[in-house]
Amino acid sequence: MHRSKIAGIGYYVPKNVYTNDDLSRFMDTNDAWIQERTGIKERRFADRLEETTTTMGVEAAKIAIERAGTTAQEIDFVIFATLSPDYYFPGCGVLLQREMKMKEIGALDIRNQCSGFVYALSVADQFIKTGMYKNILVVGSEKHSFAMDFETRSRNVSVIFGDGAGAVVLQPAEKEGQGIMSTHLHSDGADAEILAMYYPGASANKWLKDKPGYPDQELGGLFMTTEQLESGASLPYMDGPAVFKKAVVKFPEVIKEALTANNLQPEDIDMLVPHQANLRISQYVQQLLGLPDDKVFNNIQKYGNTTAASVPIALCEAWEAGKIKEGDLVCLAAFGSGFTWASALIRW
C-alpha cells in the first residue's frame, strides 16, 4: 500500500489588505480590541466582482501543480474544501475542473468548514494508498467577505475572517518513510448551533426556535422575510467563548492522538501548523504541548481566519520560508464548526 506525499503546494491571497483600523470605519471596534481577542492585525478581501472562491482556488492550484512537476491534464481527481462556494450548488470542484480545462475526472466537495482541508487531505490519502489515483489536487479556498455583515452587531464574527486559497497535489511517495503517516477525523454535532449559518437552509426546526428571526410561517425556512433579514437571522452566528472552550480541548487532543498512533512525542514535531482560528488558541495549544516558537507556524496576524484555506496557506508559507525541510515531522490540526476536528502527521 502506497503512502501519499505532498508533491506540490501553492497559495493565493487577494491583493486588497484591510487593517483593523479600516474595519473601525464601519463598526464600533478598534485595533487593540481585535488584537487582544484574536491576534489579527489585517486580512485580505477578494475583489468583489472579479475574484471568486473558485478563481482563487485555481490560482493556488496552478502553483501547486507546477511545483509537483505535473499538469492540469494529468490530475486524476479534485477535492475542493470550502464553506463559501460560488453557488449554493453545484460545488466549486466542477467549476475548478472547468476553469482549468481538466479531463472529465471526478470532483468532490468537502463541507467541513475550518477542518475541511485536513478532511480533504485524509480522503485524498486513502485514494492514493489504494492505488486508485496517482495525482490528486486538494484545494481549500474561501471568499468570506461577500457574505459578512460589517456592522457593530456582527463585529465578533466579521473582524475574524479573511479570503484566500491554498492547494496541494498528492502523489505516491517514492522514499521509504516519506509522506502522510496518519490522519485522524472526529465530529460531535451536540452543539452545532453555537457556530453556524442557519440560512439558506432547507427547513425550520426545533434547534432554531429560540434564535433571532426564527421563521414561524410554513415556508419560513426557505424564504426569508424582511423582518428576518433585518434581525440578522441570515448572518453567521458564533458563541465565541463557547467555541474557544471546545477548541482548546479538542486541538491538543487530536494532535496527541496522531503522535500516539505513530509512537511519537510532542518534542518529535518539527513544525506544527494549526488552523488559524485564533492566535490565543494556537498559543494555548503550543504551551500545553511544550513547543518552542520556532516549531509552531502562525500567520493569522496577516490573513485572519480563512477557514478551509488557512492550513494550506500557512503550510505553504512555512515551506517557502525554509521552516519545513525534507525529513521533518509536520503536524496539521484543525477545529471548527460542526463541531469537527482533525489532524494529520506527515514526514516531509
C-alpha positions as a Markdown table, in Angstrom:
| # | Residue | x | y | z |
|---|---|---|---|---|
| 1 | Met | 0.0 | 0.0 | 0.0 |
| 2 | His | 1.4 | 3.4 | -1.1 |
| 3 | Arg | 2.0 | 6.3 | 1.2 |
| 4 | Ser | 1.0 | 9.6 | -0.2 |
| 5 | Lys | 3.2 | 12.7 | -0.2 |
| 6 | Ile | 2.6 | 16.4 | -0.8 |
| 7 | Ala | 4.4 | 16.7 | -4.2 |
| 8 | Gly | 3.5 | 20.4 | -4.8 |
| 9 | Ile | 2.0 | 23.2 | -2.8 |
| 10 | Gly | 0.8 | 26.7 | -3.5 |
| 11 | Tyr | -1.4 | 29.5 | -2.1 |
| 12 | Tyr | -3.1 | 32.7 | -3.3 |
| 13 | Val | -4.3 | 35.7 | -1.3 |
| 14 | Pro | -6.1 | 38.8 | -2.7 |
| 15 | Lys | -4.1 | 42.0 | -3.0 |
| 16 | Asn | -6.7 | 44.0 | -1.0 |
| 17 | Val | -5.4 | 44.5 | 2.6 |
| 18 | Tyr | -7.9 | 45.6 | 5.3 |
| 19 | Thr | -6.4 | 46.5 | 8.6 |
| 20 | Asn | -8.2 | 46.6 | 11.9 |
| 21 | Asp | -8.3 | 50.4 | 11.6 |
| 22 | Asp | -10.1 | 50.0 | 8.3 |
| 23 | Leu | -12.8 | 47.9 | 9.9 |
| 24 | Ser | -13.3 | 50.6 | 12.6 |
| 25 | Arg | -14.7 | 52.9 | 9.9 |
| 26 | Phe | -17.7 | 50.6 | 9.6 |
| 27 | Met | -18.3 | 49.2 | 13.1 |
| 28 | Asp | -17.6 | 50.0 | 16.8 |
| 29 | Thr | -14.2 | 48.3 | 17.1 |
| 30 | Asn | -10.5 | 49.2 | 17.2 |
| 31 | Asp | -7.1 | 47.7 | 16.6 |
| 32 | Ala | -6.4 | 47.0 | 20.3 |
| 33 | Trp | -9.8 | 45.2 | 20.8 |
| 34 | Ile | -9.3 | 42.9 | 17.8 |
| 35 | Gln | -5.7 | 42.1 | 18.5 |
| 36 | Glu | -6.3 | 41.4 | 22.2 |
| 37 | Arg | -9.1 | 38.8 | 21.4 |
| 38 | Thr | -7.8 | 37.3 | 18.2 |
| 39 | Gly | -4.2 | 38.3 | 17.4 |
| 40 | Ile | -5.3 | 39.6 | 14.0 |
| 41 | Lys | -3.8 | 42.8 | 12.6 |
| 42 | Glu | -5.1 | 42.6 | 9.0 |
| 43 | Arg | -6.8 | 40.4 | 6.5 |
| 44 | Arg | -7.3 | 40.1 | 2.7 |
| 45 | Phe | -10.6 | 40.7 | 0.9 |
| 46 | Ala | -11.1 | 39.5 | -2.6 |
| 47 | Asp | -12.2 | 41.8 | -5.4 |
| 48 | Arg | -16.0 | 41.6 | -5.1 |
| 49 | Leu | -16.7 | 41.3 | -8.8 |
| 50 | Glu | -13.5 | 39.7 | -10.3 |
| 51 | Glu | -12.5 | 37.1 | -7.7 |
| 52 | Thr | -14.4 | 34.1 | -6.5 |
| 53 | Thr | -13.8 | 31.1 | -4.3 |
| 54 | Thr | -13.1 | 29.1 | -7.4 |
| 55 | Thr | -10.8 | 31.5 | -9.2 |
| 56 | Met | -8.7 | 31.9 | -6.0 |
| 57 | Gly | -8.5 | 28.1 | -5.8 |
| 58 | Val | -7.4 | 28.0 | -9.4 |
| 59 | Glu | -4.5 | 30.4 | -8.7 |
| 60 | Ala | -3.3 | 28.3 | -5.8 |
| 61 | Ala | -3.8 | 25.1 | -7.8 |
| 62 | Lys | -1.6 | 26.4 | -10.7 |
| 63 | Ile | 1.3 | 26.9 | -8.4 |
| 64 | Ala | 0.9 | 23.5 | -6.6 |
| 65 | Ile | 0.6 | 21.7 | -9.9 |
| 66 | Glu | 3.7 | 23.3 | -11.4 |
| 67 | Arg | 5.7 | 22.5 | -8.2 |
| 68 | Ala | 4.5 | 18.9 | -8.4 |
| 69 | Gly | 6.0 | 18.6 | -11.8 |
| 70 | Thr | 2.7 | 17.7 | -13.4 |
| 71 | Thr | 0.0 | 19.4 | -15.5 |
| 72 | Ala | -3.8 | 20.0 | -15.0 |
| 73 | Gln | -4.4 | 17.4 | -17.7 |
| 74 | Glu | -2.6 | 14.8 | -15.5 |
| 75 | Ile | -4.7 | 15.4 | -12.4 |
| 76 | Asp | -6.9 | 12.3 | -11.7 |
| 77 | Phe | -9.2 | 13.7 | -9.1 |
| 78 | Val | -10.2 | 17.0 | -7.4 |
| 79 | Ile | -11.2 | 17.6 | -3.8 |
| 80 | Phe | -12.4 | 21.1 | -3.0 |
| 81 | Ala | -13.0 | 22.2 | 0.6 |
| 82 | Thr | -14.9 | 25.4 | 1.3 |
| 83 | Leu | -17.8 | 26.9 | 3.3 |
| 84 | Ser | -18.2 | 29.8 | 0.8 |
| 85 | Pro | -18.9 | 28.2 | -2.6 |
| 86 | Asp | -19.6 | 30.3 | -5.6 |
| 87 | Tyr | -23.1 | 28.8 | -5.9 |
| 88 | Tyr | -25.4 | 27.0 | -3.4 |
| 89 | Phe | -25.0 | 24.3 | -5.9 |
| 90 | Pro | -23.1 | 23.0 | -7.9 |
| 91 | Gly | -20.0 | 22.9 | -5.9 |
| 92 | Cys | -16.6 | 24.5 | -6.6 |
| 93 | Gly | -14.9 | 21.3 | -7.6 |
| 94 | Val | -16.6 | 21.1 | -11.0 |
| 95 | Leu | -16.1 | 24.8 | -11.5 |
| 96 | Leu | -12.4 | 24.5 | -11.0 |
| 97 | Gln | -12.3 | 21.4 | -13.3 |
| 98 | Arg | -13.9 | 23.5 | -16.0 |
| 99 | Glu | -11.7 | 26.6 | -15.4 |
| 100 | Met | -8.5 | 24.5 | -15.5 |
| 101 | Lys | -9.7 | 22.6 | -18.6 |
| 102 | Met | -9.1 | 19.2 | -16.9 |
| 103 | Lys | -10.3 | 15.9 | -18.2 |
| 104 | Glu | -13.7 | 14.6 | -17.1 |
| 105 | Ile | -12.3 | 13.5 | -13.8 |
| 106 | Gly | -14.2 | 13.1 | -10.5 |
| 107 | Ala | -14.7 | 16.3 | -8.4 |
| 108 | Leu | -15.6 | 16.1 | -4.7 |
| 109 | Asp | -16.7 | 19.0 | -2.5 |
| 110 | Ile | -16.0 | 18.9 | 1.3 |
| 111 | Arg | -18.1 | 20.9 | 3.7 |
| 112 | Asn | -16.3 | 20.7 | 7.0 |
| 113 | Gln | -15.6 | 24.3 | 7.4 |
| 114 | Cys | -12.4 | 25.0 | 9.3 |
| 115 | Ser | -11.3 | 21.4 | 9.3 |
| 116 | Gly | -12.2 | 20.9 | 5.7 |
| 117 | Phe | -8.7 | 20.9 | 4.3 |
| 118 | Val | -7.5 | 18.2 | 6.7 |
| 119 | Tyr | -10.6 | 16.1 | 6.0 |
| 120 | Ala | -10.0 | 16.5 | 2.2 |
| 121 | Leu | -6.3 | 15.5 | 2.7 |
| 122 | Ser | -7.4 | 12.4 | 4.5 |
| 123 | Val | -9.8 | 11.4 | 1.7 |
| 124 | Ala | -7.2 | 12.0 | -0.9 |
| 125 | Asp | -4.7 | 10.0 | 1.1 |
| 126 | Gln | -6.9 | 6.9 | 1.0 |
| 127 | Phe | -7.3 | 7.1 | -2.8 |
| 128 | Ile | -3.5 | 7.3 | -3.2 |
| 129 | Lys | -2.9 | 4.4 | -0.7 |
| 130 | Thr | -5.2 | 2.1 | -2.6 |
| 131 | Gly | -3.7 | 3.0 | -6.0 |
| 132 | Met | -6.9 | 4.3 | -7.4 |
| 133 | Tyr | -5.4 | 7.7 | -8.3 |
| 134 | Lys | -1.8 | 9.0 | -8.7 |
| 135 | Asn | -2.3 | 12.8 | -8.9 |
| 136 | Ile | -4.9 | 14.3 | -6.7 |
| 137 | Leu | -5.5 | 18.1 | -6.4 |
| 138 | Val | -6.7 | 19.1 | -2.9 |
| 139 | Val | -7.9 | 22.7 | -2.6 |
| 140 | Gly | -9.1 | 24.9 | 0.3 |
| 141 | Ser | -10.5 | 28.2 | -0.7 |
| 142 | Glu | -12.7 | 30.9 | 0.9 |
| 143 | Lys | -14.3 | 34.2 | 0.0 |
| 144 | His | -15.9 | 35.2 | 3.3 |
| 145 | Ser | -16.0 | 38.9 | 2.6 |
| 146 | Phe | -19.0 | 38.8 | 0.2 |
| 147 | Ala | -21.3 | 37.4 | 3.0 |
| 148 | Met | -20.1 | 39.3 | 6.1 |
| 149 | Asp | -22.0 | 42.0 | 7.9 |
| 150 | Phe | -19.8 | 45.0 | 8.6 |
| 151 | Glu | -22.0 | 46.4 | 11.3 |
| 152 | Thr | -21.3 | 46.5 | 15.1 |
| 153 | Arg | -23.9 | 43.8 | 15.7 |
| 154 | Ser | -21.7 | 41.3 | 13.8 |
| 155 | Arg | -18.2 | 42.5 | 14.9 |
| 156 | Asn | -17.4 | 39.4 | 16.9 |
| 157 | Val | -17.6 | 37.4 | 13.6 |
| 158 | Ser | -16.7 | 39.9 | 10.9 |
| 159 | Val | -13.3 | 41.0 | 12.3 |
| 160 | Ile | -12.1 | 37.4 | 12.3 |
| 161 | Phe | -12.4 | 36.2 | 8.7 |
| 162 | Gly | -10.5 | 36.8 | 5.5 |
| 163 | Asp | -10.2 | 35.5 | 2.0 |
| 164 | Gly | -7.7 | 33.2 | 0.3 |
| 165 | Ala | -6.8 | 29.8 | -1.1 |
| 166 | Gly | -4.3 | 27.0 | -0.7 |
| 167 | Ala | -3.7 | 23.8 | -2.6 |
| 168 | Val | -1.6 | 20.7 | -2.7 |
| 169 | Val | -1.0 | 17.9 | -5.1 |
| 170 | Leu | -0.8 | 14.4 | -3.6 |
| 171 | Gln | 1.2 | 11.7 | -5.3 |
| 172 | Pro | 2.6 | 8.3 | -4.2 |
| 173 | Ala | 5.7 | 8.7 | -2.1 |
| 174 | Glu | 8.9 | 7.2 | -3.6 |
| 175 | Lys | 11.1 | 7.2 | -0.5 |
| 176 | Glu | 10.6 | 4.8 | 2.4 |
| 177 | Gly | 9.0 | 6.6 | 5.4 |
| 178 | Gln | 8.1 | 9.7 | 3.5 |
| 179 | Gly | 4.6 | 11.1 | 3.3 |
| 180 | Ile | 1.3 | 11.1 | 5.3 |
| 181 | Met | 1.8 | 8.8 | 8.2 |
| 182 | Ser | -1.8 | 9.0 | 9.5 |
| 183 | Thr | -4.9 | 11.2 | 9.7 |
| 184 | His | -7.5 | 11.4 | 12.4 |
| 185 | Leu | -11.0 | 12.7 | 11.9 |
| 186 | His | -13.7 | 13.5 | 14.5 |
| 187 | Ser | -17.1 | 15.2 | 14.9 |
| 188 | Asp | -19.7 | 16.0 | 17.5 |
| 189 | Gly | -22.9 | 17.7 | 16.5 |
| 190 | Ala | -24.3 | 18.2 | 20.0 |
| 191 | Asp | -23.6 | 21.9 | 20.0 |
| 192 | Ala | -23.7 | 22.5 | 16.2 |
| 193 | Glu | -25.8 | 25.7 | 16.6 |
| 194 | Ile | -23.3 | 27.7 | 18.6 |
| 195 | Leu | -21.2 | 28.2 | 15.4 |
| 196 | Ala | -23.4 | 28.1 | 12.3 |
| 197 | Met | -25.1 | 29.9 | 9.5 |
| 198 | Tyr | -28.7 | 28.8 | 9.6 |
| 199 | Tyr | -29.9 | 30.2 | 6.3 |
| 200 | Pro | -30.1 | 29.4 | 3.5 |
| 201 | Gly | -31.4 | 26.2 | 4.9 |
| 202 | Ala | -34.0 | 23.6 | 3.9 |
| 203 | Ser | -36.2 | 23.8 | 7.0 |
| 204 | Ala | -37.1 | 25.5 | 10.2 |
| 205 | Asn | -36.6 | 23.1 | 13.2 |
| 206 | Lys | -36.6 | 22.8 | 16.9 |
| 207 | Trp | -33.0 | 23.8 | 17.3 |
| 208 | Leu | -33.6 | 27.3 | 15.9 |
| 209 | Lys | -36.8 | 28.2 | 17.8 |
| 210 | Asp | -35.0 | 30.5 | 20.3 |
| 211 | Lys | -32.8 | 32.1 | 17.7 |
| 212 | Pro | -33.4 | 35.7 | 16.4 |
| 213 | Gly | -35.7 | 35.7 | 13.3 |
| 214 | Tyr | -36.9 | 32.2 | 13.7 |
| 215 | Pro | -39.5 | 31.6 | 11.0 |
| 216 | Asp | -43.0 | 30.9 | 12.3 |
| 217 | Gln | -44.7 | 30.5 | 9.0 |
| 218 | Glu | -44.8 | 27.3 | 6.9 |
| 219 | Leu | -42.3 | 28.4 | 4.3 |
| 220 | Gly | -40.1 | 30.5 | 6.6 |
| 221 | Gly | -37.2 | 28.1 | 6.4 |
| 222 | Leu | -36.9 | 28.6 | 2.7 |
| 223 | Phe | -37.9 | 32.2 | 2.1 |
| 224 | Met | -36.6 | 35.0 | 4.3 |
| 225 | Thr | -39.0 | 37.8 | 5.3 |
| 226 | Thr | -37.9 | 41.4 | 5.6 |
| 227 | Glu | -38.2 | 41.1 | 9.4 |
| 228 | Gln | -35.9 | 38.1 | 9.4 |
| 229 | Leu | -33.3 | 39.8 | 7.2 |
| 230 | Glu | -33.4 | 42.9 | 9.4 |
| 231 | Ser | -33.0 | 40.8 | 12.6 |
| 232 | Gly | -29.7 | 39.3 | 11.3 |
| 233 | Ala | -31.2 | 35.8 | 11.1 |
| 234 | Ser | -29.4 | 35.2 | 7.7 |
| 235 | Leu | -25.9 | 36.1 | 9.2 |
| 236 | Pro | -23.3 | 33.7 | 10.7 |
| 237 | Tyr | -23.7 | 33.1 | 14.4 |
| 238 | Met | -20.9 | 32.3 | 16.8 |
| 239 | Asp | -20.8 | 32.0 | 20.6 |
| 240 | Gly | -17.1 | 32.9 | 20.8 |
| 241 | Pro | -16.3 | 31.9 | 24.4 |
| 242 | Ala | -18.1 | 28.5 | 24.0 |
| 243 | Val | -16.2 | 27.8 | 20.8 |
| 244 | Phe | -12.9 | 28.7 | 22.4 |
| 245 | Lys | -13.5 | 26.3 | 25.3 |
| 246 | Lys | -14.1 | 23.4 | 23.0 |
| 247 | Ala | -11.2 | 24.2 | 20.7 |
| 248 | Val | -8.6 | 24.3 | 23.4 |
| 249 | Val | -9.6 | 20.8 | 24.4 |
| 250 | Lys | -10.0 | 19.1 | 21.0 |
| 251 | Phe | -7.0 | 20.7 | 19.3 |
| 252 | Pro | -4.3 | 19.2 | 21.6 |
| 253 | Glu | -6.4 | 16.0 | 22.0 |
| 254 | Val | -6.3 | 15.3 | 18.2 |
| 255 | Ile | -2.6 | 16.2 | 17.9 |
| 256 | Lys | -1.7 | 13.8 | 20.8 |
| 257 | Glu | -3.8 | 11.1 | 19.1 |
| 258 | Ala | -1.7 | 11.4 | 15.9 |
| 259 | Leu | 1.5 | 11.3 | 17.9 |
| 260 | Thr | 0.4 | 8.3 | 19.9 |
| 261 | Ala | -0.7 | 6.4 | 16.8 |
| 262 | Asn | 2.9 | 6.7 | 15.5 |
| 263 | Asn | 4.7 | 6.2 | 18.8 |
| 264 | Leu | 5.9 | 9.8 | 18.9 |
| 265 | Gln | 6.0 | 12.6 | 21.4 |
| 266 | Pro | 5.3 | 16.3 | 21.1 |
| 267 | Glu | 9.1 | 17.0 | 21.2 |
| 268 | Asp | 9.4 | 15.0 | 17.9 |
| 269 | Ile | 7.4 | 17.6 | 16.0 |
| 270 | Asp | 9.5 | 19.8 | 13.8 |
| 271 | Met | 6.6 | 22.0 | 12.7 |
| 272 | Leu | 3.0 | 22.3 | 13.9 |
| 273 | Val | 0.7 | 24.1 | 11.5 |
| 274 | Pro | -2.6 | 24.7 | 13.3 |
| 275 | His | -5.7 | 26.0 | 11.6 |
| 276 | Gln | -5.6 | 29.8 | 12.0 |
| 277 | Ala | -8.8 | 30.3 | 14.1 |
| 278 | Asn | -7.4 | 32.5 | 16.8 |
| 279 | Leu | -3.9 | 33.3 | 17.9 |
| 280 | Arg | -4.8 | 32.8 | 21.5 |
| 281 | Ile | -5.9 | 29.2 | 20.8 |
| 282 | Ser | -2.7 | 28.4 | 19.0 |
| 283 | Gln | -0.6 | 29.9 | 21.8 |
| 284 | Tyr | -2.5 | 27.9 | 24.4 |
| 285 | Val | -2.0 | 24.6 | 22.4 |
| 286 | Gln | 1.7 | 25.4 | 21.9 |
| 287 | Gln | 2.1 | 26.0 | 25.7 |
| 288 | Leu | 0.2 | 22.8 | 26.5 |
| 289 | Leu | 2.4 | 20.7 | 24.2 |
| 290 | Gly | 5.6 | 22.4 | 25.3 |
| 291 | Leu | 6.7 | 23.5 | 21.8 |
| 292 | Pro | 9.1 | 26.4 | 21.2 |
| 293 | Asp | 8.1 | 29.3 | 19.0 |
| 294 | Asp | 10.1 | 28.0 | 16.1 |
| 295 | Lys | 8.1 | 24.8 | 15.9 |
| 296 | Val | 4.7 | 26.4 | 15.5 |
| 297 | Phe | 3.7 | 28.4 | 12.4 |
| 298 | Asn | 1.1 | 31.2 | 12.7 |
| 299 | Asn | 0.1 | 33.7 | 10.0 |
| 300 | Ile | -3.4 | 34.7 | 11.3 |
| 301 | Gln | -1.9 | 38.1 | 12.1 |
| 302 | Lys | -1.7 | 38.8 | 8.3 |
| 303 | Tyr | -4.7 | 36.9 | 6.9 |
| 304 | Gly | -7.3 | 36.4 | 9.6 |
| 305 | Asn | -9.2 | 33.1 | 9.7 |
| 306 | Thr | -9.5 | 31.8 | 6.1 |
| 307 | Thr | -11.2 | 28.6 | 7.4 |
| 308 | Ala | -10.6 | 25.7 | 4.9 |
| 309 | Ala | -7.8 | 27.7 | 3.3 |
| 310 | Ser | -5.9 | 28.5 | 6.4 |
| 311 | Val | -3.9 | 25.3 | 6.9 |
| 312 | Pro | -2.7 | 25.0 | 3.3 |
| 313 | Ile | -1.8 | 28.8 | 3.2 |
| 314 | Ala | 0.1 | 28.5 | 6.4 |
| 315 | Leu | 1.8 | 25.2 | 5.4 |
| 316 | Cys | 2.9 | 26.8 | 2.1 |
| 317 | Glu | 4.3 | 29.9 | 3.7 |
| 318 | Ala | 6.2 | 27.8 | 6.3 |
| 319 | Trp | 7.7 | 25.7 | 3.5 |
| 320 | Glu | 8.6 | 28.7 | 1.3 |
| 321 | Ala | 10.3 | 30.3 | 4.3 |
| 322 | Gly | 12.5 | 27.2 | 4.7 |
| 323 | Lys | 10.9 | 26.3 | 8.0 |
| 324 | Ile | 9.9 | 22.9 | 6.7 |
| 325 | Lys | 12.6 | 20.7 | 5.1 |
| 326 | Glu | 12.8 | 17.1 | 3.8 |
| 327 | Gly | 12.6 | 14.6 | 6.6 |
| 328 | Asp | 10.8 | 17.0 | 9.0 |
| 329 | Leu | 7.9 | 15.8 | 11.0 |
| 330 | Val | 4.9 | 18.1 | 10.3 |
| 331 | Cys | 1.6 | 18.0 | 12.2 |
| 332 | Leu | -1.5 | 19.7 | 10.8 |
| 333 | Ala | -4.5 | 20.2 | 13.1 |
| 334 | Ala | -7.9 | 22.0 | 12.8 |
| 335 | Phe | -11.1 | 22.5 | 14.7 |
| 336 | Gly | -14.3 | 24.2 | 13.5 |
| 337 | Ser | -18.0 | 24.4 | 13.1 |
| 338 | Gly | -20.0 | 21.2 | 13.4 |
| 339 | Phe | -18.1 | 20.6 | 15.5 |
| 340 | Thr | -15.4 | 18.8 | 13.5 |
| 341 | Trp | -11.8 | 18.4 | 14.2 |
| 342 | Ala | -8.9 | 16.6 | 12.6 |
| 343 | Ser | -5.1 | 16.1 | 12.5 |
| 344 | Ala | -2.6 | 14.8 | 10.0 |
| 345 | Leu | 1.0 | 13.7 | 10.7 |
| 346 | Ile | 3.4 | 14.0 | 7.7 |
| 347 | Arg | 7.0 | 13.0 | 7.2 |
| 348 | Trp | 8.0 | 15.7 | 4.7 |
